[in-house]
Amino acid sequence: MYPRLIQELIEAFSRFPGIGPRAGARFALYLTKVSGQEIDGLVSVLSRLKGEVGVCSFCFNLFDAKEQDHGNRCGICRNPGRSTVFLCVVEKE
Ligand SMILES: [Zn+2]
């Protein structure tokens, strides 16, 4: 029904948590209407995601991996003023 690339986009968005094929189709069709500049901006953000966002090796919190000397730990876990006795665990962010 849709061109192959649109179908691929719908399938990609449908893999997002809480997003089904109908919402995936809305996202894909929306993207056909935005400017090339907006698409480029989105592509730029996505391409930087893995390199610039780290997952803390201790608490799994996300942190800015471009920070110097992070040692794979988030700012909270690197803060020497915080207690290491207690750790608050939550299911989702
Ligand atoms: Zn942490």
PDB file of the backbone (N, CA, C, O) and the ligand in Angstrom, with CONECT records:
HET     ZN  A 101       1
ATOM      1  N   MET A   1       0.820  -1.202   0.000  1.00  0.00           N
ATOM      2  CA  MET A   1       0.000   0.000   0.000  1.00  0.00           C
ATOM      3  C   MET A   1       0.857   1.255   0.000  1.00  0.00           C
ATOM      4  O   MET A   1       0.581   2.197  -0.744  1.00  0.00           O
ATOM      5  N   TYR A   2       1.901   1.275   0.835  1.00  0.00           N
ATOM      6  CA  TYR A   2       2.827   2.406   0.859  1.00  0.00           C
ATOM      7  C   TYR A   2       4.068   2.069   0.035  1.00  0.00           C
ATOM      8  O   TYR A   2       4.378   0.895  -0.169  1.00  0.00           O
ATOM      9  N   PRO A   3       4.779   3.093  -0.439  1.00  0.00           N
ATOM     10  CA  PRO A   3       6.071   2.835  -1.075  1.00  0.00           C
ATOM     11  C   PRO A   3       6.984   2.082  -0.107  1.00  0.00           C
ATOM     12  O   PRO A   3       6.836   2.183   1.111  1.00  0.00           O
ATOM     13  N   ARG A   4       7.921   1.331  -0.665  1.00  0.00           N
ATOM     14  CA  ARG A   4       8.772   0.452   0.139  1.00  0.00           C
ATOM     15  C   ARG A   4       9.496   1.210   1.269  1.00  0.00           C
ATOM     16  O   ARG A   4       9.549   0.722   2.397  1.00  0.00           O
ATOM     17  N   LEU A   5      10.043   2.375   0.980  1.00  0.00           N
ATOM     18  CA  LEU A   5      10.784   3.122   2.000  1.00  0.00           C
ATOM     19  C   LEU A   5       9.866   3.570   3.136  1.00  0.00           C
ATOM     20  O   LEU A   5      10.255   3.535   4.303  1.00  0.00           O
ATOM     21  N   ILE A   6       8.656   3.986   2.795  1.00  0.00           N
ATOM     22  CA  ILE A   6       7.692   4.368   3.838  1.00  0.00           C
ATOM     23  C   ILE A   6       7.363   3.145   4.691  1.00  0.00           C
ATOM     24  O   ILE A   6       7.274   3.243   5.915  1.00  0.00           O
ATOM     25  N   GLN A   7       7.186   2.007   4.052  1.00  0.00           N
ATOM     26  CA  GLN A   7       6.901   0.774   4.801  1.00  0.00           C
ATOM     27  C   GLN A   7       8.056   0.444   5.741  1.00  0.00           C
ATOM     28  O   GLN A   7       7.834   0.024   6.877  1.00  0.00           O
ATOM     29  N   GLU A   8       9.276   0.630   5.277  1.00  0.00           N
ATOM     30  CA  GLU A   8      10.448   0.385   6.136  1.00  0.00           C
ATOM     31  C   GLU A   8      10.453   1.346   7.329  1.00  0.00           C
ATOM     32  O   GLU A   8      10.768   0.942   8.449  1.00  0.00           O
ATOM     33  N   LEU A   9      10.107   2.607   7.092  1.00  0.00           N
ATOM     34  CA  LEU A   9      10.031   3.576   8.186  1.00  0.00           C
ATOM     35  C   LEU A   9       8.962   3.176   9.199  1.00  0.00           C
ATOM     36  O   LEU A   9       9.181   3.243  10.408  1.00  0.00           O
ATOM     37  N   ILE A  10       7.810   2.762   8.693  1.00  0.00           N
ATOM     38  CA  ILE A  10       6.722   2.335   9.584  1.00  0.00           C
ATOM     39  C   ILE A  10       7.186   1.161  10.439  1.00  0.00           C
ATOM     40  O   ILE A  10       6.930   1.125  11.642  1.00  0.00           O
ATOM     41  N   GLU A  11       7.858   0.216   9.825  1.00  0.00           N
ATOM     42  CA  GLU A  11       8.351  -0.944  10.581  1.00  0.00           C
ATOM     43  C   GLU A  11       9.388  -0.521  11.620  1.00  0.00           C
ATOM     44  O   GLU A  11       9.410  -1.043  12.734  1.00  0.00           O
ATOM     45  N   ALA A  12      10.245   0.431  11.244  1.00  0.00           N
ATOM     46  CA  ALA A  12      11.268   0.911  12.191  1.00  0.00           C
ATOM     47  C   ALA A  12      10.614   1.608  13.377  1.00  0.00           C
ATOM     48  O   ALA A  12      10.974   1.343  14.524  1.00  0.00           O
ATOM     49  N   PHE A  13       9.662   2.492  13.118  1.00  0.00           N
ATOM     50  CA  PHE A  13       8.983   3.194  14.221  1.00  0.00           C
ATOM     51  C   PHE A  13       8.142   2.229  15.054  1.00  0.00           C
ATOM     52  O   PHE A  13       7.990   2.424  16.260  1.00  0.00           O
ATOM     53  N   SER A  14       7.606   1.212  14.434  1.00  0.00           N
ATOM     54  CA  SER A  14       6.763   0.256  15.152  1.00  0.00           C
ATOM     55  C   SER A  14       7.555  -0.554  16.174  1.00  0.00           C
ATOM     56  O   SER A  14       6.967  -1.158  17.071  1.00  0.00           O
ATOM     57  N   ARG A  15       8.872  -0.573  16.050  1.00  0.00           N
ATOM     58  CA  ARG A  15       9.706  -1.276  17.041  1.00  0.00           C
ATOM     59  C   ARG A  15       9.947  -0.430  18.287  1.00  0.00           C
ATOM     60  O   ARG A  15      10.461  -0.939  19.282  1.00  0.00           O
ATOM     61  N   PHE A  16       9.585   0.857  18.252  1.00  0.00           N
ATOM     62  CA  PHE A  16       9.752   1.711  19.430  1.00  0.00           C
ATOM     63  C   PHE A  16       8.765   1.261  20.508  1.00  0.00           C
ATOM     64  O   PHE A  16       7.669   0.798  20.192  1.00  0.00           O
ATOM     65  N   PRO A  17       9.151   1.398  21.779  1.00  0.00           N
ATOM     66  CA  PRO A  17       8.250   1.001  22.866  1.00  0.00           C
ATOM     67  C   PRO A  17       6.939   1.778  22.812  1.00  0.00           C
ATOM     68  O   PRO A  17       6.940   3.005  22.711  1.00  0.00           O
ATOM     69  N   GLY A  18       5.851   1.077  22.878  1.00  0.00           N
ATOM     70  CA  GLY A  18       4.531   1.709  22.921  1.00  0.00           C
ATOM     71  C   GLY A  18       4.048   2.240  21.584  1.00  0.00           C
ATOM     72  O   GLY A  18       2.989   2.864  21.526  1.00  0.00           O
ATOM     73  N   ILE A  19       4.780   2.017  20.523  1.00  0.00           N
ATOM     74  CA  ILE A  19       4.405   2.504  19.198  1.00  0.00           C
ATOM     75  C   ILE A  19       4.033   1.301  18.326  1.00  0.00           C
ATOM     76  O   ILE A  19       4.841   0.398  18.110  1.00  0.00           O
ATOM     77  N   GLY A  20       2.815   1.312  17.841  1.00  0.00           N
ATOM     78  CA  GLY A  20       2.363   0.245  16.961  1.00  0.00           C
ATOM     79  C   GLY A  20       2.406   0.693  15.513  1.00  0.00           C
ATOM     80  O   GLY A  20       2.880   1.789  15.214  1.00  0.00           O
ATOM     81  N   PRO A  21       1.912  -0.147  14.608  1.00  0.00           N
ATOM     82  CA  PRO A  21       1.946   0.181  13.184  1.00  0.00           C
ATOM     83  C   PRO A  21       1.184   1.462  12.829  1.00  0.00           C
ATOM     84  O   PRO A  21       1.607   2.201  11.940  1.00  0.00           O
ATOM     85  N   ARG A  22       0.075   1.731  13.507  1.00  0.00           N
ATOM     86  CA  ARG A  22      -0.683   2.947  13.166  1.00  0.00           C
ATOM     87  C   ARG A  22       0.086   4.204  13.540  1.00  0.00           C
ATOM     88  O   ARG A  22       0.171   5.143  12.750  1.00  0.00           O
ATOM     89  N   ALA A  23       0.646   4.222  14.749  1.00  0.00           N
ATOM     90  CA  ALA A  23       1.456   5.382  15.150  1.00  0.00           C
ATOM     91  C   ALA A  23       2.716   5.454  14.290  1.00  0.00           C
ATOM     92  O   ALA A  23       3.152   6.540  13.909  1.00  0.00           O
ATOM     93  N   GLY A  24       3.300   4.291  13.985  1.00  0.00           N
ATOM     94  CA  GLY A  24       4.481   4.267  13.117  1.00  0.00           C
ATOM     95  C   GLY A  24       4.170   4.873  11.763  1.00  0.00           C
ATOM     96  O   GLY A  24       4.991   5.596  11.198  1.00  0.00           O
ATOM     97  N   ALA A  25       2.988   4.583  11.240  1.00  0.00           N
ATOM     98  CA  ALA A  25       2.569   5.155   9.950  1.00  0.00           C
ATOM     99  C   ALA A  25       2.390   6.665  10.066  1.00  0.00           C
ATOM    100  O   ALA A  25       2.760   7.405   9.154  1.00  0.00           O
ATOM    101  N   ARG A  26       1.825   7.129  11.184  1.00  0.00           N
ATOM    102  CA  ARG A  26       1.665   8.579  11.373  1.00  0.00           C
ATOM    103  C   ARG A  26       3.023   9.272  11.380  1.00  0.00           C
ATOM    104  O   ARG A  26       3.192  10.324  10.764  1.00  0.00           O
ATOM    105  N   PHE A  27       3.990   8.679  12.079  1.00  0.00           N
ATOM    106  CA  PHE A  27       5.335   9.270  12.122  1.00  0.00           C
ATOM    107  C   PHE A  27       5.947   9.301  10.714  1.00  0.00           C
ATOM    108  O   PHE A  27       6.484  10.320  10.280  1.00  0.00           O
ATOM    109  N   ALA A  28       5.856   8.186  10.026  1.00  0.00           N
ATOM    110  CA  ALA A  28       6.468   8.092   8.693  1.00  0.00           C
ATOM    111  C   ALA A  28       5.815   9.086   7.729  1.00  0.00           C
ATOM    112  O   ALA A  28       6.506   9.764   6.969  1.00  0.00           O
ATOM    113  N   LEU A  29       4.496   9.168   7.763  1.00  0.00           N
ATOM    114  CA  LEU A  29       3.805  10.087   6.857  1.00  0.00           C
ATOM    115  C   LEU A  29       4.078  11.536   7.233  1.00  0.00           C
ATOM    116  O   LEU A  29       4.158  12.404   6.363  1.00  0.00           O
ATOM    117  N   TYR A  30       4.219  11.794   8.517  1.00  0.00           N
ATOM    118  CA  TYR A  30       4.593  13.142   8.958  1.00  0.00           C
ATOM    119  C   TYR A  30       5.944  13.539   8.359  1.00  0.00           C
ATOM    120  O   TYR A  30       6.125  14.661   7.886  1.00  0.00           O
ATOM    121  N   LEU A  31       6.882  12.599   8.389  1.00  0.00           N
ATOM    122  CA  LEU A  31       8.226  12.910   7.889  1.00  0.00           C
ATOM    123  C   LEU A  31       8.235  13.222   6.402  1.00  0.00           C
ATOM    124  O   LEU A  31       9.141  13.902   5.921  1.00  0.00           O
ATOM    125  N   THR A  32       7.238  12.736   5.665  1.00  0.00           N
ATOM    126  CA  THR A  32       7.189  13.067   4.233  1.00  0.00           C
ATOM    127  C   THR A  32       6.827  14.538   4.021  1.00  0.00           C
ATOM    128  O   THR A  32       7.010  15.082   2.932  1.00  0.00           O
ATOM    129  N   LYS A  33       6.311  15.171   5.072  1.00  0.00           N
ATOM    130  CA  LYS A  33       5.842  16.548   4.931  1.00  0.00           C
ATOM    131  C   LYS A  33       6.816  17.583   5.480  1.00  0.00           C
ATOM    132  O   LYS A  33       6.643  18.777   5.235  1.00  0.00           O
ATOM    133  N   VAL A  34       7.838  17.149   6.219  1.00  0.00           N
ATOM    134  CA  VAL A  34       8.777  18.112   6.796  1.00  0.00           C
ATOM    135  C   VAL A  34       9.875  18.438   5.783  1.00  0.00           C
ATOM    136  O   VAL A  34      10.051  17.734   4.789  1.00  0.00           O
ATOM    137  N   SER A  35      10.606  19.513   6.056  1.00  0.00           N
ATOM    138  CA  SER A  35      11.652  19.960   5.137  1.00  0.00           C
ATOM    139  C   SER A  35      12.866  19.026   5.195  1.00  0.00           C
ATOM    140  O   SER A  35      13.048  18.268   6.148  1.00  0.00           O
ATOM    141  N   GLY A  36      13.666  19.105   4.171  1.00  0.00           N
ATOM    142  CA  GLY A  36      14.917  18.355   4.158  1.00  0.00           C
ATOM    143  C   GLY A  36      15.822  18.772   5.302  1.00  0.00           C
ATOM    144  O   GLY A  36      16.574  17.957   5.836  1.00  0.00           O
ATOM    145  N   GLN A  37      15.749  20.048   5.681  1.00  0.00           N
ATOM    146  CA  GLN A  37      16.562  20.549   6.795  1.00  0.00           C
ATOM    147  C   GLN A  37      16.146  19.871   8.102  1.00  0.00           C
ATOM    148  O   GLN A  37      16.998  19.513   8.915  1.00  0.00           O
ATOM    149  N   GLU A  38      14.850  19.696   8.302  1.00  0.00           N
ATOM    150  CA  GLU A  38      14.386  19.009   9.518  1.00  0.00           C
ATOM    151  C   GLU A  38      14.815  17.547   9.509  1.00  0.00           C
ATOM    152  O   GLU A  38      15.201  17.005  10.544  1.00  0.00           O
ATOM    153  N   ILE A  39      14.749  16.912   8.353  1.00  0.00           N
ATOM    154  CA  ILE A  39      15.204  15.519   8.241  1.00  0.00           C
ATOM    155  C   ILE A  39      16.698  15.442   8.561  1.00  0.00           C
ATOM    156  O   ILE A  39      17.130  14.554   9.297  1.00  0.00           O
ATOM    157  N   ASP A  40      17.478  16.362   8.016  1.00  0.00           N
ATOM    158  CA  ASP A  40      18.916  16.374   8.288  1.00  0.00           C
ATOM    159  C   ASP A  40      19.189  16.545   9.781  1.00  0.00           C
ATOM    160  O   ASP A  40      20.081  15.899  10.330  1.00  0.00           O
ATOM    161  N   GLY A  41      18.416  17.420  10.439  1.00  0.00           N
ATOM    162  CA  GLY A  41      18.588  17.622  11.867  1.00  0.00           C
ATOM    163  C   GLY A  41      18.288  16.359  12.656  1.00  0.00           C
ATOM    164  O   GLY A  41      19.001  16.022  13.601  1.00  0.00           O
ATOM    165  N   LEU A  42      17.240  15.670  12.268  1.00  0.00           N
ATOM    166  CA  LEU A  42      16.875  14.428  12.941  1.00  0.00           C
ATOM    167  C   LEU A  42      17.943  13.350  12.722  1.00  0.00           C
ATOM    168  O   LEU A  42      18.316  12.634  13.651  1.00  0.00           O
ATOM    169  N   VAL A  43      18.421  13.250  11.501  1.00  0.00           N
ATOM    170  CA  VAL A  43      19.470  12.278  11.181  1.00  0.00           C
ATOM    171  C   VAL A  43      20.734  12.588  11.983  1.00  0.00           C
ATOM    172  O   VAL A  43      21.403  11.680  12.476  1.00  0.00           O
ATOM    173  N   SER A  44      21.054  13.873  12.110  1.00  0.00           N
ATOM    174  CA  SER A  44      22.244  14.272  12.860  1.00  0.00           C
ATOM    175  C   SER A  44      22.131  13.858  14.331  1.00  0.00           C
ATOM    176  O   SER A  44      23.072  13.304  14.901  1.00  0.00           O
ATOM    177  N   VAL A  45      20.991  14.126  14.928  1.00  0.00           N
ATOM    178  CA  VAL A  45      20.799  13.764  16.340  1.00  0.00           C
ATOM    179  C   VAL A  45      20.883  12.248  16.517  1.00  0.00           C
ATOM    180  O   VAL A  45      21.527  11.763  17.448  1.00  0.00           O
ATOM    181  N   LEU A  46      20.237  11.508  15.628  1.00  0.00           N
ATOM    182  CA  LEU A  46      20.253  10.050  15.738  1.00  0.00           C
ATOM    183  C   LEU A  46      21.658   9.490  15.560  1.00  0.00           C
ATOM    184  O   LEU A  46      22.054   8.555  16.255  1.00  0.00           O
ATOM    185  N   SER A  47      22.401  10.060  14.635  1.00  0.00           N
ATOM    186  CA  SER A  47      23.735   9.525  14.363  1.00  0.00           C
ATOM    187  C   SER A  47      24.702   9.798  15.513  1.00  0.00           C
ATOM    188  O   SER A  47      25.685   9.075  15.675  1.00  0.00           O
ATOM    189  N   ARG A  48      24.434  10.835  16.315  1.00  0.00           N
ATOM    190  CA  ARG A  48      25.313  11.155  17.443  1.00  0.00           C
ATOM    191  C   ARG A  48      24.938  10.419  18.714  1.00  0.00           C
ATOM    192  O   ARG A  48      25.710  10.419  19.673  1.00  0.00           O
ATOM    193  N   LEU A  49      23.785   9.800  18.744  1.00  0.00           N
ATOM    194  CA  LEU A  49      23.245   9.217  19.976  1.00  0.00           C
ATOM    195  C   LEU A  49      24.205   8.226  20.639  1.00  0.00           C
ATOM    196  O   LEU A  49      24.505   8.365  21.825  1.00  0.00           O
ATOM    197  N   LYS A  50      24.677   7.256  19.913  1.00  0.00           N
ATOM    198  CA  LYS A  50      25.516   6.216  20.529  1.00  0.00           C
ATOM    199  C   LYS A  50      26.866   6.735  20.982  1.00  0.00           C
ATOM    200  O   LYS A  50      27.431   6.231  21.953  1.00  0.00           O
ATOM    201  N   GLY A  51      27.391   7.739  20.290  1.00  0.00           N
ATOM    202  CA  GLY A  51      28.699   8.263  20.649  1.00  0.00           C
ATOM    203  C   GLY A  51      28.673   9.277  21.772  1.00  0.00           C
ATOM    204  O   GLY A  51      29.677   9.472  22.457  1.00  0.00           O
ATOM    205  N   GLU A  52      27.541   9.923  21.967  1.00  0.00           N
ATOM    206  CA  GLU A  52      27.496  11.032  22.916  1.00  0.00           C
ATOM    207  C   GLU A  52      26.687  10.756  24.175  1.00  0.00           C
ATOM    208  O   GLU A  52      26.687  11.563  25.105  1.00  0.00           O
ATOM    209  N   VAL A  53      26.006   9.634  24.210  1.00  0.00           N
ATOM    210  CA  VAL A  53      25.241   9.280  25.406  1.00  0.00           C
ATOM    211  C   VAL A  53      25.776   7.949  25.929  1.00  0.00           C
ATOM    212  O   VAL A  53      25.812   6.947  25.214  1.00  0.00           O
ATOM    213  N   GLY A  54      26.185   7.968  27.179  1.00  0.00           N
ATOM    214  CA  GLY A  54      26.692   6.756  27.797  1.00  0.00           C
ATOM    215  C   GLY A  54      25.695   6.189  28.790  1.00  0.00           C
ATOM    216  O   GLY A  54      24.783   6.882  29.240  1.00  0.00           O
ATOM    217  N   VAL A  55      25.880   4.922  29.124  1.00  0.00           N
ATOM    218  CA  VAL A  55      25.071   4.269  30.144  1.00  0.00           C
ATOM    219  C   VAL A  55      25.999   3.980  31.314  1.00  0.00           C
ATOM    220  O   VAL A  55      27.009   3.292  31.164  1.00  0.00           O
ATOM    221  N   CYS A  56      25.650   4.508  32.472  1.00  0.00           N
ATOM    222  CA  CYS A  56      26.494   4.353  33.659  1.00  0.00           C
ATOM    223  C   CYS A  56      26.716   2.866  33.963  1.00  0.00           C
ATOM    224  O   CYS A  56      25.772   2.077  34.008  1.00  0.00           O
ATOM    225  N   SER A  57      27.974   2.511  34.168  1.00  0.00           N
ATOM    226  CA  SER A  57      28.298   1.110  34.426  1.00  0.00           C
ATOM    227  C   SER A  57      27.874   0.663  35.821  1.00  0.00           C
ATOM    228  O   SER A  57      27.878  -0.531  36.121  1.00  0.00           O
ATOM    229  N   PHE A  58      27.509   1.614  36.669  1.00  0.00           N
ATOM    230  CA  PHE A  58      27.105   1.256  38.027  1.00  0.00           C
ATOM    231  C   PHE A  58      25.592   1.262  38.209  1.00  0.00           C
ATOM    232  O   PHE A  58      25.024   0.309  38.741  1.00  0.00           O
ATOM    233  N   CYS A  59      24.934   2.345  37.765  1.00  0.00           N
ATOM    234  CA  CYS A  59      23.494   2.478  38.033  1.00  0.00           C
ATOM    235  C   CYS A  59      22.635   2.461  36.760  1.00  0.00           C
ATOM    236  O   CYS A  59      21.407   2.507  36.848  1.00  0.00           O
ATOM    237  N   PHE A  60      23.265   2.396  35.583  1.00  0.00           N
ATOM    238  CA  PHE A  60      22.578   2.348  34.278  1.00  0.00           C
ATOM    239  C   PHE A  60      21.856   3.642  33.923  1.00  0.00           C
ATOM    240  O   PHE A  60      21.041   3.661  33.001  1.00  0.00           O
ATOM    241  N   ASN A  61      22.144   4.722  34.642  1.00  0.00           N
ATOM    242  CA  ASN A  61      21.609   6.030  34.293  1.00  0.00           C
ATOM    243  C   ASN A  61      22.304   6.506  33.014  1.00  0.00           C
ATOM    244  O   ASN A  61      23.454   6.147  32.762  1.00  0.00           O
ATOM    245  N   LEU A  62      21.611   7.309  32.212  1.00  0.00           N
ATOM    246  CA  LEU A  62      22.226   7.880  31.022  1.00  0.00           C
ATOM    247  C   LEU A  62      23.023   9.115  31.415  1.00  0.00           C
ATOM    248  O   LEU A  62      22.653   9.847  32.332  1.00  0.00           O
ATOM    249  N   PHE A  63      24.126   9.332  30.703  1.00  0.00           N
ATOM    250  CA  PHE A  63      24.917  10.528  30.975  1.00  0.00           C
ATOM    251  C   PHE A  63      25.575  11.001  29.690  1.00  0.00           C
ATOM    252  O   PHE A  63      25.653  10.268  28.704  1.00  0.00           O
ATOM    253  N   ASP A  64      26.057  12.266  29.720  1.00  0.00           N
ATOM    254  CA  ASP A  64      26.718  12.863  28.570  1.00  0.00           C
ATOM    255  C   ASP A  64      28.124  12.278  28.443  1.00  0.00           C
ATOM    256  O   ASP A  64      29.024  12.622  29.209  1.00  0.00           O
ATOM    257  N   ALA A  65      28.296  11.399  27.475  1.00  0.00           N
ATOM    258  CA  ALA A  65      29.573  10.705  27.328  1.00  0.00           C
ATOM    259  C   ALA A  65      30.665  11.603  26.765  1.00  0.00           C
ATOM    260  O   ALA A  65      31.822  11.191  26.684  1.00  0.00           O
ATOM    261  N   LYS A  66      30.313  12.824  26.376  1.00  0.00           N
ATOM    262  CA  LYS A  66      31.335  13.751  25.897  1.00  0.00           C
ATOM    263  C   LYS A  66      32.046  14.434  27.049  1.00  0.00           C
ATOM    264  O   LYS A  66      33.053  15.109  26.840  1.00  0.00           O
ATOM    265  N   GLU A  67      31.534  14.267  28.269  1.00  0.00           N
ATOM    266  CA  GLU A  67      32.206  14.829  29.442  1.00  0.00           C
ATOM    267  C   GLU A  67      33.577  14.162  29.587  1.00  0.00           C
ATOM    268  O   GLU A  67      33.757  12.991  29.255  1.00  0.00           O
ATOM    269  N   GLN A  68      34.522  14.932  30.085  1.00  0.00           N
ATOM    270  CA  GLN A  68      35.873  14.399  30.272  1.00  0.00           C
ATOM    271  C   GLN A  68      35.928  13.493  31.502  1.00  0.00           C
ATOM    272  O   GLN A  68      35.249  13.734  32.500  1.00  0.00           O
ATOM    273  N   ASP A  69      36.738  12.461  31.411  1.00  0.00           N
ATOM    274  CA  ASP A  69      37.044  11.589  32.552  1.00  0.00           C
ATOM    275  C   ASP A  69      35.793  11.042  33.238  1.00  0.00           C
ATOM    276  O   ASP A  69      35.715  11.023  34.466  1.00  0.00           O
ATOM    277  N   HIS A  70      34.839  10.609  32.466  1.00  0.00           N
ATOM    278  CA  HIS A  70      33.623  10.079  33.089  1.00  0.00           C
ATOM    279  C   HIS A  70      33.801   8.651  33.602  1.00  0.00           C
ATOM    280  O   HIS A  70      33.040   8.212  34.465  1.00  0.00           O
ATOM    281  N   GLY A  71      34.780   7.927  33.096  1.00  0.00           N
ATOM    282  CA  GLY A  71      35.026   6.573  33.595  1.00  0.00           C
ATOM    283  C   GLY A  71      33.821   5.664  33.497  1.00  0.00           C
ATOM    284  O   GLY A  71      33.666   4.757  34.314  1.00  0.00           O
ATOM    285  N   ASN A  72      32.974   5.885  32.522  1.00  0.00           N
ATOM    286  CA  ASN A  72      31.752   5.097  32.319  1.00  0.00           C
ATOM    287  C   ASN A  72      30.779   5.176  33.493  1.00  0.00           C
ATOM    288  O   ASN A  72      29.984   4.262  33.715  1.00  0.00           O
ATOM    289  N   ARG A  73      30.849   6.259  34.231  1.00  0.00           N
ATOM    290  CA  ARG A  73      29.899   6.465  35.337  1.00  0.00           C
ATOM    291  C   ARG A  73      29.218   7.811  35.165  1.00  0.00           C
ATOM    292  O   ARG A  73      29.819   8.764  34.670  1.00  0.00           O
ATOM    293  N   CYS A  74      27.967   7.880  35.574  1.00  0.00           N
ATOM    294  CA  CYS A  74      27.207   9.115  35.458  1.00  0.00           C
ATOM    295  C   CYS A  74      27.680  10.113  36.520  1.00  0.00           C
ATOM    296  O   CYS A  74      28.448   9.766  37.417  1.00  0.00           O
ATOM    297  N   GLY A  75      27.215  11.339  36.402  1.00  0.00           N
ATOM    298  CA  GLY A  75      27.624  12.383  37.330  1.00  0.00           C
ATOM    299  C   GLY A  75      27.235  12.085  38.766  1.00  0.00           C
ATOM    300  O   GLY A  75      27.950  12.459  39.696  1.00  0.00           O
ATOM    301  N   ILE A  76      26.124  11.424  38.951  1.00  0.00           N
ATOM    302  CA  ILE A  76      25.675  11.080  40.310  1.00  0.00           C
ATOM    303  C   ILE A  76      26.647  10.081  40.932  1.00  0.00           C
ATOM    304  O   ILE A  76      27.075  10.257  42.073  1.00  0.00           O
ATOM    305  N   CYS A  77      26.993   9.042  40.191  1.00  0.00           N
ATOM    306  CA  CYS A  77      27.885   8.010  40.737  1.00  0.00           C
ATOM    307  C   CYS A  77      29.322   8.504  40.888  1.00  0.00           C
ATOM    308  O   CYS A  77      30.077   7.965  41.697  1.00  0.00           O
ATOM    309  N   ARG A  78      29.706   9.520  40.120  1.00  0.00           N
ATOM    310  CA  ARG A  78      31.059  10.077  40.232  1.00  0.00           C
ATOM    311  C   ARG A  78      31.171  11.094  41.356  1.00  0.00           C
ATOM    312  O   ARG A  78      32.275  11.467  41.755  1.00  0.00           O
ATOM    313  N   ASN A  79      30.038  11.539  41.863  1.00  0.00           N
ATOM    314  CA  ASN A  79      30.057  12.574  42.897  1.00  0.00           C
ATOM    315  C   ASN A  79      30.552  11.977  44.214  1.00  0.00           C
ATOM    316  O   ASN A  79      29.868  11.144  44.810  1.00  0.00           O
ATOM    317  N   PRO A  80      31.736  12.395  44.673  1.00  0.00           N
ATOM    318  CA  PRO A  80      32.296  11.815  45.906  1.00  0.00           C
ATOM    319  C   PRO A  80      31.507  12.190  47.153  1.00  0.00           C
ATOM    320  O   PRO A  80      31.689  11.581  48.208  1.00  0.00           O
ATOM    321  N   GLY A  81      30.623  13.196  47.043  1.00  0.00           N
ATOM    322  CA  GLY A  81      29.828  13.612  48.187  1.00  0.00           C
ATOM    323  C   GLY A  81      28.609  12.734  48.418  1.00  0.00           C
ATOM    324  O   GLY A  81      27.918  12.886  49.426  1.00  0.00           O
ATOM    325  N   ARG A  82      28.342  11.831  47.509  1.00  0.00           N
ATOM    326  CA  ARG A  82      27.156  10.976  47.653  1.00  0.00           C
ATOM    327  C   ARG A  82      27.511   9.685  48.380  1.00  0.00           C
ATOM    328  O   ARG A  82      28.626   9.175  48.272  1.00  0.00           O
ATOM    329  N   SER A  83      26.564   9.186  49.098  1.00  0.00           N
ATOM    330  CA  SER A  83      26.745   7.937  49.820  1.00  0.00           C
ATOM    331  C   SER A  83      26.736   6.763  48.836  1.00  0.00           C
ATOM    332  O   SER A  83      25.941   6.748  47.897  1.00  0.00           O
ATOM    333  N   THR A  84      27.598   5.803  49.046  1.00  0.00           N
ATOM    334  CA  THR A  84      27.598   4.589  48.218  1.00  0.00           C
ATOM    335  C   THR A  84      26.904   3.441  48.951  1.00  0.00           C
ATOM    336  O   THR A  84      26.891   2.307  48.474  1.00  0.00           O
ATOM    337  N   VAL A  85      26.335   3.743  50.099  1.00  0.00           N
ATOM    338  CA  VAL A  85      25.672   2.716  50.896  1.00  0.00           C
ATOM    339  C   VAL A  85      24.287   2.403  50.334  1.00  0.00           C
ATOM    340  O   VAL A  85      23.850   1.252  50.337  1.00  0.00           O
ATOM    341  N   PHE A  86      23.607   3.433  49.855  1.00  0.00           N
ATOM    342  CA  PHE A  86      22.246   3.237  49.358  1.00  0.00           C
ATOM    343  C   PHE A  86      22.204   3.454  47.850  1.00  0.00           C
ATOM    344  O   PHE A  86      22.882   4.329  47.311  1.00  0.00           O
ATOM    345  N   LEU A  87      21.402   2.649  47.192  1.00  0.00           N
ATOM    346  CA  LEU A  87      21.176   2.803  45.762  1.00  0.00           C
ATOM    347  C   LEU A  87      19.680   2.684  45.524  1.00  0.00           C
ATOM    348  O   LEU A  87      19.066   1.675  45.869  1.00  0.00           O
ATOM    349  N   CYS A  88      19.098   3.721  44.931  1.00  0.00           N
ATOM    350  CA  CYS A  88      17.669   3.702  44.607  1.00  0.00           C
ATOM    351  C   CYS A  88      17.489   3.031  43.243  1.00  0.00           C
ATOM    352  O   CYS A  88      18.055   3.493  42.253  1.00  0.00           O
ATOM    353  N   VAL A  89      16.734   1.981  43.181  1.00  0.00           N
ATOM    354  CA  VAL A  89      16.523   1.243  41.941  1.00  0.00           C
ATOM    355  C   VAL A  89      15.088   1.459  41.490  1.00  0.00           C
ATOM    356  O   VAL A  89      14.148   1.247  42.255  1.00  0.00           O
ATOM    357  N   VAL A  90      14.928   1.883  40.242  1.00  0.00           N
ATOM    358  CA  VAL A  90      13.602   2.073  39.652  1.00  0.00           C
ATOM    359  C   VAL A  90      13.522   1.240  38.383  1.00  0.00           C
ATOM    360  O   VAL A  90      14.535   0.980  37.734  1.00  0.00           O
ATOM    361  N   GLU A  91      12.322   0.829  38.038  1.00  0.00           N
ATOM    362  CA  GLU A  91      12.161  -0.050  36.890  1.00  0.00           C
ATOM    363  C   GLU A  91      12.458   0.670  35.574  1.00  0.00           C
ATOM    364  O   GLU A  91      13.178   0.154  34.719  1.00  0.00           O
ATOM    365  N   LYS A  92      11.896   1.861  35.426  1.00  0.00           N
ATOM    366  CA  LYS A  92      12.086   2.619  34.190  1.00  0.00           C
ATOM    367  C   LYS A  92      12.416   4.055  34.526  1.00  0.00           C
ATOM    368  O   LYS A  92      12.159   4.530  35.632  1.00  0.00           O
ATOM    369  N   GLU A  93      12.992   4.741  33.550  1.00  0.00           N
ATOM    370  CA  GLU A  93      13.353   6.132  33.773  1.00  0.00           C
ATOM    371  C   GLU A  93      12.115   6.973  33.920  1.00  0.00           C
ATOM    372  O   GLU A  93      12.211   8.184  34.116  1.00  0.00           O
TER     373      GLU A  93
HETATM  374 ZN    ZN A 101      25.408   6.146  37.786  1.00  0.00          ZN2+
END
